[in-house]
Amino acid sequence: MTQDDRKIREKLQQKTWNEIKTNDSWAIFKIMAEFVEGYERLSKIGPCVSIFGSARTKPEDKYYILAEEIAYKLTQSGFGIITGGGPGIMEAGNKGANRGKGISVGLNIELPFEQHDNPWIDQGKSLDFDYFFVRKVMFVKYSQGFIVMPGGFGTMDELFEAMTLIQTKKIGRFPIVLVGTKFWSGLLDWIKNTLIEEGNISEEDLNLFRVVDTADEAVDHFNKFYAKYKLKPNF
């Protein structure tokens, strides 16, 4: 490689690096805009529960039907519902909230597959995000608790982030309810037989969540939790 070739290569590399730096710097403003819009719009919704689960769950599936029933019963206890805004379990949650005449919020995100707004979100309460981490902040900040239905990687991500934040005392304690003993049993066995046995978590960390199988059990846990701790909405 000649000296001239080296100079040309260095200029191209420097140009590419400058473009990356510029793009990264401008991305900060897009991130800030998503936070500001989220805070502005969600600060007015009142106490809500987030429902997580697979976007691939069909309306005839027992977990779709159960998620809709849980959402409906939560609205009868005074809670609104927040979901990821898409199909599957998310749609079921918003549908149940709509049936119960409660607040129905969707925090959507642009994905290459599966994700699109469901029709059961209240007008003006559908927010679109480009960044997963901004969206997850909104779920945690504006939810009074999580209902976690069967799902995939995204559902696990949301579940473990919430438990980590509570475990490390970065946020206050709130109810986390896993729905479906059969679905969650394998994961719970691994947590008990591997994580606890290896000393990676404490046995008391199992108290961070509750496993239930019915809508009544899920809603009852929320009602008892807030009656016991006399907690009020955090905004």
C-alpha atoms as a printed R data frame, in Angstrom:
    type eleno elety resid chain resno       x       y      z
1   ATOM     1    CA   MET     A     1   0.000   0.000  0.000
2   ATOM     2    CA   THR     A     2   1.432   3.368 -1.063
3   ATOM     3    CA   GLN     A     3   1.542   6.436  1.171
4   ATOM     4    CA   ASP     A     4  -1.227   8.034 -0.894
5   ATOM     5    CA   ASP     A     5  -3.386   4.934 -0.442
6   ATOM     6    CA   ARG     A     6  -2.855   5.092  3.317
7   ATOM     7    CA   LYS     A     7  -3.905   8.747  3.424
8   ATOM     8    CA   ILE     A     8  -7.056   8.027  1.423
9   ATOM     9    CA   ARG     A     9  -7.907   5.100  3.721
10  ATOM    10    CA   GLU     A    10  -7.352   7.200  6.850
11  ATOM    11    CA   LYS     A    11  -9.606   9.949  5.482
12  ATOM    12    CA   LEU     A    12 -12.364   7.429  4.727
13  ATOM    13    CA   GLN     A    13 -12.066   5.914  8.194
14  ATOM    14    CA   GLN     A    14 -12.152   9.358  9.799
15  ATOM    15    CA   LYS     A    15 -15.203  10.325  7.746
16  ATOM    16    CA   THR     A    16 -17.016   7.151  8.786
17  ATOM    17    CA   TRP     A    17 -16.149   7.738 12.455
18  ATOM    18    CA   ASN     A    18 -17.351  11.333 12.296
19  ATOM    19    CA   GLU     A    19 -20.643  10.190 10.749
20  ATOM    20    CA   ILE     A    20 -21.088   7.636 13.530
21  ATOM    21    CA   LYS     A    21 -20.361  10.229 16.208
22  ATOM    22    CA   THR     A    22 -22.789  12.669 14.620
23  ATOM    23    CA   ASN     A    23 -25.539  10.059 14.343
24  ATOM    24    CA   ASP     A    24 -25.030   8.943 17.931
25  ATOM    25    CA   SER     A    25 -25.122  12.512 19.182
26  ATOM    26    CA   TRP     A    26 -28.352  13.306 17.366
27  ATOM    27    CA   ALA     A    27 -29.895  10.066 18.624
28  ATOM    28    CA   ILE     A    28 -29.785  11.567 22.130
29  ATOM    29    CA   PHE     A    29 -32.457  14.072 21.115
30  ATOM    30    CA   LYS     A    30 -34.682  11.324 19.696
31  ATOM    31    CA   ILE     A    31 -34.293   9.376 22.954
32  ATOM    32    CA   MET     A    32 -35.090  12.483 24.990
33  ATOM    33    CA   ALA     A    33 -38.170  13.123 22.866
34  ATOM    34    CA   GLU     A    34 -39.475   9.609 23.536
35  ATOM    35    CA   PHE     A    35 -38.959  10.051 27.284
36  ATOM    36    CA   VAL     A    36 -40.639  13.468 27.317
37  ATOM    37    CA   GLU     A    37 -43.669  12.328 25.327
38  ATOM    38    CA   GLY     A    38 -44.002   9.206 27.470
39  ATOM    39    CA   TYR     A    39 -43.834  11.138 30.734
40  ATOM    40    CA   GLU     A    40 -46.242  13.802 29.524
41  ATOM    41    CA   ARG     A    41 -48.911  11.411 28.298
42  ATOM    42    CA   LEU     A    42 -48.651   8.614 30.865
43  ATOM    43    CA   SER     A    43 -48.519  10.846 33.937
44  ATOM    44    CA   LYS     A    44 -52.250  11.435 33.497
45  ATOM    45    CA   ILE     A    45 -53.551   7.878 33.177
46  ATOM    46    CA   GLY     A    46 -53.967   6.956 36.861
47  ATOM    47    CA   PRO     A    47 -53.128   3.615 38.508
48  ATOM    48    CA   CYS     A    48 -52.587   0.844 35.968
49  ATOM    49    CA   VAL     A    49 -51.346  -2.733 35.755
50  ATOM    50    CA   SER     A    50 -49.142  -3.896 32.902
51  ATOM    51    CA   ILE     A    51 -49.955  -7.185 31.206
52  ATOM    52    CA   PHE     A    52 -47.139  -8.948 29.335
53  ATOM    53    CA   GLY     A    53 -47.220 -12.028 27.136
54  ATOM    54    CA   SER     A    54 -46.715 -13.439 23.679
55  ATOM    55    CA   ALA     A    55 -47.760 -11.553 20.569
56  ATOM    56    CA   ARG     A    56 -48.326 -14.960 18.929
57  ATOM    57    CA   THR     A    57 -51.134 -16.128 21.224
58  ATOM    58    CA   LYS     A    58 -54.367 -16.681 19.276
59  ATOM    59    CA   PRO     A    59 -57.808 -15.470 20.450
60  ATOM    60    CA   GLU     A    60 -58.995 -19.044 20.984
61  ATOM    61    CA   ASP     A    61 -56.024 -19.871 23.240
62  ATOM    62    CA   LYS     A    62 -56.817 -20.367 26.932
63  ATOM    63    CA   TYR     A    63 -54.180 -17.809 27.937
64  ATOM    64    CA   TYR     A    64 -55.672 -15.153 25.641
65  ATOM    65    CA   ILE     A    65 -59.076 -15.743 27.237
66  ATOM    66    CA   LEU     A    66 -57.522 -15.683 30.713
67  ATOM    67    CA   ALA     A    67 -55.584 -12.460 30.031
68  ATOM    68    CA   GLU     A    68 -58.772 -10.756 28.858
69  ATOM    69    CA   GLU     A    69 -60.616 -11.885 31.987
70  ATOM    70    CA   ILE     A    70 -57.805 -10.711 34.291
71  ATOM    71    CA   ALA     A    71 -57.768  -7.305 32.604
72  ATOM    72    CA   TYR     A    72 -61.529  -7.002 32.902
73  ATOM    73    CA   LYS     A    73 -61.510  -7.898 36.605
74  ATOM    74    CA   LEU     A    74 -58.641  -5.501 37.307
75  ATOM    75    CA   THR     A    75 -60.672  -2.644 35.840
76  ATOM    76    CA   GLN     A    76 -63.476  -3.565 38.238
77  ATOM    77    CA   SER     A    77 -60.975  -3.037 41.077
78  ATOM    78    CA   GLY     A    78 -60.113   0.423 39.778
79  ATOM    79    CA   PHE     A    79 -57.002  -0.295 37.722
80  ATOM    80    CA   GLY     A    80 -56.362   0.611 34.116
81  ATOM    81    CA   ILE     A    81 -54.386  -1.685 31.822
82  ATOM    82    CA   ILE     A    82 -51.111  -1.085 30.007
83  ATOM    83    CA   THR     A    83 -49.843  -3.505 27.355
84  ATOM    84    CA   GLY     A    84 -47.263  -3.499 24.611
85  ATOM    85    CA   GLY     A    85 -50.054  -2.478 22.265
86  ATOM    86    CA   GLY     A    86 -49.714  -5.359 19.831
87  ATOM    87    CA   PRO     A    87 -51.597  -8.584 19.074
88  ATOM    88    CA   GLY     A    88 -51.863 -11.770 21.141
89  ATOM    89    CA   ILE     A    89 -51.826 -11.398 24.922
90  ATOM    90    CA   MET     A    90 -51.425  -7.638 24.543
91  ATOM    91    CA   GLU     A    91 -54.614  -7.433 22.517
92  ATOM    92    CA   ALA     A    92 -56.391  -9.589 25.101
93  ATOM    93    CA   GLY     A    93 -55.353  -7.216 27.883
94  ATOM    94    CA   ASN     A    94 -56.582  -4.133 26.065
95  ATOM    95    CA   LYS     A    95 -59.769  -5.913 25.055
96  ATOM    96    CA   GLY     A    96 -60.533  -6.828 28.668
97  ATOM    97    CA   ALA     A    97 -59.863  -3.259 29.778
98  ATOM    98    CA   ASN     A    98 -62.162  -1.940 27.077
99  ATOM    99    CA   ARG     A    99 -64.909  -4.385 28.103
100 ATOM   100    CA   GLY     A   100 -64.551  -3.244 31.703
101 ATOM   101    CA   LYS     A   101 -64.679   0.425 30.642
102 ATOM   102    CA   GLY     A   102 -61.253   0.987 32.187
103 ATOM   103    CA   ILE     A   103 -58.207   2.855 30.910
104 ATOM   104    CA   SER     A   104 -56.605   0.934 28.030
105 ATOM   105    CA   VAL     A   105 -53.051   1.961 27.086
106 ATOM   106    CA   GLY     A   106 -50.723   0.547 24.416
107 ATOM   107    CA   LEU     A   107 -46.964   1.130 24.355
108 ATOM   108    CA   ASN     A   108 -46.122  -0.019 20.874
109 ATOM   109    CA   ILE     A   109 -42.715  -0.544 19.316
110 ATOM   110    CA   GLU     A   110 -41.701  -0.851 15.691
111 ATOM   111    CA   LEU     A   111 -40.524  -4.403 14.951
112 ATOM   112    CA   PRO     A   112 -39.768  -6.322 11.748
113 ATOM   113    CA   PHE     A   113 -42.598  -8.774 12.485
114 ATOM   114    CA   GLU     A   114 -45.623  -9.405 14.696
115 ATOM   115    CA   GLN     A   115 -46.106  -5.915 16.114
116 ATOM   116    CA   HIS     A   116 -49.027  -3.694 15.121
117 ATOM   117    CA   ASP     A   117 -51.561  -1.668 17.102
118 ATOM   118    CA   ASN     A   118 -54.557  -3.635 18.318
119 ATOM   119    CA   PRO     A   119 -58.019  -2.027 18.070
120 ATOM   120    CA   TRP     A   120 -58.816  -2.048 21.813
121 ATOM   121    CA   ILE     A   121 -56.510   0.780 22.886
122 ATOM   122    CA   ASP     A   122 -58.184   4.016 23.964
123 ATOM   123    CA   GLN     A   123 -58.001   6.883 21.524
124 ATOM   124    CA   GLY     A   124 -54.999   9.037 22.346
125 ATOM   125    CA   LYS     A   125 -53.435   6.359 24.560
126 ATOM   126    CA   SER     A   126 -51.338   4.539 21.981
127 ATOM   127    CA   LEU     A   127 -47.669   5.517 22.088
128 ATOM   128    CA   ASP     A   128 -45.025   4.401 19.603
129 ATOM   129    CA   PHE     A   129 -41.397   3.827 20.579
130 ATOM   130    CA   ASP     A   130 -38.212   3.119 18.649
131 ATOM   131    CA   TYR     A   131 -36.181   2.210 21.732
132 ATOM   132    CA   PHE     A   132 -36.919  -0.816 23.887
133 ATOM   133    CA   PHE     A   133 -35.192   0.675 26.929
134 ATOM   134    CA   VAL     A   134 -37.349   3.829 26.873
135 ATOM   135    CA   ARG     A   135 -40.481   1.706 26.550
136 ATOM   136    CA   LYS     A   136 -39.450  -0.475 29.507
137 ATOM   137    CA   VAL     A   137 -38.936   2.590 31.687
138 ATOM   138    CA   MET     A   138 -42.529   3.604 30.946
139 ATOM   139    CA   PHE     A   139 -43.850   0.171 31.909
140 ATOM   140    CA   VAL     A   140 -42.075   0.284 35.260
141 ATOM   141    CA   LYS     A   141 -42.686   3.937 36.097
142 ATOM   142    CA   TYR     A   142 -46.401   4.001 35.347
143 ATOM   143    CA   SER     A   143 -47.506   0.525 36.463
144 ATOM   144    CA   GLN     A   144 -48.728  -0.522 39.883
145 ATOM   145    CA   GLY     A   145 -47.716  -4.088 39.111
146 ATOM   146    CA   PHE     A   146 -47.143  -6.690 36.404
147 ATOM   147    CA   ILE     A   147 -49.258  -9.577 35.180
148 ATOM   148    CA   VAL     A   148 -46.937 -11.913 33.252
149 ATOM   149    CA   MET     A   149 -48.611 -14.384 30.923
150 ATOM   150    CA   PRO     A   150 -46.784 -17.047 28.875
151 ATOM   151    CA   GLY     A   151 -44.492 -15.437 26.341
152 ATOM   152    CA   GLY     A   152 -41.111 -15.418 24.690
153 ATOM   153    CA   PHE     A   153 -37.831 -13.529 25.039
154 ATOM   154    CA   GLY     A   154 -39.495 -10.121 25.292
155 ATOM   155    CA   THR     A   155 -41.757 -11.273 28.108
156 ATOM   156    CA   MET     A   156 -38.788 -12.787 29.985
157 ATOM   157    CA   ASP     A   157 -36.832  -9.581 29.496
158 ATOM   158    CA   GLU     A   158 -39.590  -7.478 31.049
159 ATOM   159    CA   LEU     A   159 -40.097  -9.933 33.908
160 ATOM   160    CA   PHE     A   160 -36.444 -10.199 34.921
161 ATOM   161    CA   GLU     A   161 -35.811  -6.467 34.578
162 ATOM   162    CA   ALA     A   162 -38.662  -5.747 36.994
163 ATOM   163    CA   MET     A   163 -37.444  -8.343 39.488
164 ATOM   164    CA   THR     A   164 -33.873  -7.051 39.255
165 ATOM   165    CA   LEU     A   165 -34.961  -3.460 39.903
166 ATOM   166    CA   ILE     A   166 -36.973  -4.519 42.957
167 ATOM   167    CA   GLN     A   167 -34.265  -6.901 44.220
168 ATOM   168    CA   THR     A   168 -31.604  -4.172 44.007
169 ATOM   169    CA   LYS     A   169 -33.972  -1.599 45.544
170 ATOM   170    CA   LYS     A   170 -33.807   0.687 42.535
171 ATOM   171    CA   ILE     A   171 -37.602   0.852 42.619
172 ATOM   172    CA   GLY     A   172 -40.211   0.163 45.270
173 ATOM   173    CA   ARG     A   173 -41.843  -3.221 45.695
174 ATOM   174    CA   PHE     A   174 -44.916  -3.943 43.586
175 ATOM   175    CA   PRO     A   175 -46.844  -7.137 42.751
176 ATOM   176    CA   ILE     A   176 -45.542  -9.420 40.016
177 ATOM   177    CA   VAL     A   177 -47.944 -12.235 39.133
178 ATOM   178    CA   LEU     A   178 -46.968 -15.119 36.839
179 ATOM   179    CA   VAL     A   179 -50.033 -16.747 35.310
180 ATOM   180    CA   GLY     A   180 -49.967 -20.457 34.415
181 ATOM   181    CA   THR     A   181 -48.288 -22.922 36.785
182 ATOM   182    CA   LYS     A   182 -47.664 -25.443 34.011
183 ATOM   183    CA   PHE     A   183 -45.961 -22.885 31.764
184 ATOM   184    CA   TRP     A   184 -43.728 -21.419 34.464
185 ATOM   185    CA   SER     A   185 -42.879 -24.633 36.344
186 ATOM   186    CA   GLY     A   186 -39.723 -25.425 34.358
187 ATOM   187    CA   LEU     A   187 -38.285 -21.948 34.887
188 ATOM   188    CA   LEU     A   188 -39.173 -21.996 38.580
189 ATOM   189    CA   ASP     A   189 -37.503 -25.386 39.031
190 ATOM   190    CA   TRP     A   190 -34.339 -24.017 37.416
191 ATOM   191    CA   ILE     A   191 -34.415 -20.929 39.638
192 ATOM   192    CA   LYS     A   192 -34.801 -23.076 42.757
193 ATOM   193    CA   ASN     A   193 -32.462 -25.924 41.813
194 ATOM   194    CA   THR     A   194 -29.760 -23.938 40.065
195 ATOM   195    CA   LEU     A   195 -29.774 -20.236 40.948
196 ATOM   196    CA   ILE     A   196 -30.476 -20.750 44.645
197 ATOM   197    CA   GLU     A   197 -28.312 -23.876 44.926
198 ATOM   198    CA   GLU     A   198 -25.395 -22.034 43.311
199 ATOM   199    CA   GLY     A   199 -25.908 -19.076 45.628
200 ATOM   200    CA   ASN     A   200 -26.640 -16.675 42.783
201 ATOM   201    CA   ILE     A   201 -29.851 -15.447 44.408
202 ATOM   202    CA   SER     A   202 -31.346 -15.704 47.889
203 ATOM   203    CA   GLU     A   203 -34.304 -17.906 48.755
204 ATOM   204    CA   GLU     A   204 -36.195 -14.795 49.837
205 ATOM   205    CA   ASP     A   205 -36.031 -13.567 46.238
206 ATOM   206    CA   LEU     A   206 -38.751 -16.104 45.448
207 ATOM   207    CA   ASN     A   207 -41.085 -13.733 47.285
208 ATOM   208    CA   LEU     A   208 -40.694 -11.180 44.495
209 ATOM   209    CA   PHE     A   209 -43.424 -12.921 42.509
210 ATOM   210    CA   ARG     A   210 -46.560 -15.023 42.892
211 ATOM   211    CA   VAL     A   211 -47.722 -17.854 40.601
212 ATOM   212    CA   VAL     A   212 -51.472 -18.232 39.963
213 ATOM   213    CA   ASP     A   213 -53.810 -20.032 37.591
214 ATOM   214    CA   THR     A   214 -57.045 -18.025 37.695
215 ATOM   215    CA   ALA     A   215 -58.172 -14.458 37.142
216 ATOM   216    CA   ASP     A   216 -59.604 -14.257 40.644
217 ATOM   217    CA   GLU     A   217 -56.280 -15.311 42.205
218 ATOM   218    CA   ALA     A   218 -54.379 -12.704 40.184
219 ATOM   219    CA   VAL     A   219 -56.713  -9.820 41.032
220 ATOM   220    CA   ASP     A   220 -57.021 -10.899 44.659
221 ATOM   221    CA   HIS     A   221 -53.237 -10.741 45.031
222 ATOM   222    CA   PHE     A   222 -53.211  -7.138 43.783
223 ATOM   223    CA   ASN     A   223 -56.048  -6.101 46.058
224 ATOM   224    CA   LYS     A   224 -54.482  -7.714 49.128
225 ATOM   225    CA   PHE     A   225 -51.052  -6.275 48.339
226 ATOM   226    CA   TYR     A   226 -52.266  -2.690 48.229
227 ATOM   227    CA   ALA     A   227 -54.572  -3.171 51.210
228 ATOM   228    CA   LYS     A   228 -51.686  -4.627 53.256
229 ATOM   229    CA   TYR     A   229 -49.126  -1.966 52.431
230 ATOM   230    CA   LYS     A   230 -51.652   0.868 52.200
231 ATOM   231    CA   LEU     A   231 -49.877   2.035 49.069
232 ATOM   232    CA   LYS     A   232 -51.286   4.619 46.710
233 ATOM   233    CA   PRO     A   233 -50.577   5.337 43.048
234 ATOM   234    CA   ASN     A   234 -47.041   6.595 42.530
235 ATOM   235    CA   PHE     A   235 -48.032   9.615 40.464
